[in-house]
Amino acid sequence: MITAKNIIQDGHPLLRIVAAETSTPLSSEDVQLMRDMLEYVINSQDEKLAKKYNLKSGVGLAAVQIGINKRIIAVHTEDEKGEVHSYVLANPKIVSHSEQLAYLSDGEGCLSVKRNVCGIVPRYRRVTVQGLDVDGNSITVRAKGYIAIIFQHEIDHLNGIMFFDHINKESPLLPIPGANEIKFD
């Protein structure tokens, strides 16, 4: 079981490299890793389980965050309407995106960053992501708003990019003209 102690922190060199493609067909080890990553994200949102197993709450996780150099991500959360979105993908890639930008009004956080980082993180409002599901099937996910931001955050991890790299260093709270502000609790 993955716990908070397995999550590497900002400054670890693995967080700054481009992760390796996952071999296909998926190995049984990769399938188990995918299941374990999704289990972590789901369990981390359950207050009792999070406390019992020392899980820091999160909505997404990239394999590099647990020290594994593979292009695998897990996402589990509810959108603004309360609909559950739960995905685990190997070799995910953004194949298209909107021109319109969006950002979280409260900023972004990260399981691999303990400090509070204040600033607007510009993201695409909509993205289309392709990858392999746990059964090795190619799937396409069309995401918007909060879910699109989570996918971009996790895929950035696979490319050695941290969320704070996107923040305007001179004016971190400078509004983005025309961007969609997303308020989500």
Beta strands, then each sheet from edge to edge (+ up, - down):
strand 1: 60-62
strand 2: 72-78
strand 3: 84-97
strand 4: 101-104
strand 5: 123-124
strand 6: 126-132
strand 7: 138-144
strand 8: 180-182
sheet 1: 1+ 2- 3+ 6- 7+
sheet 2: 5+ 4- 8-
end
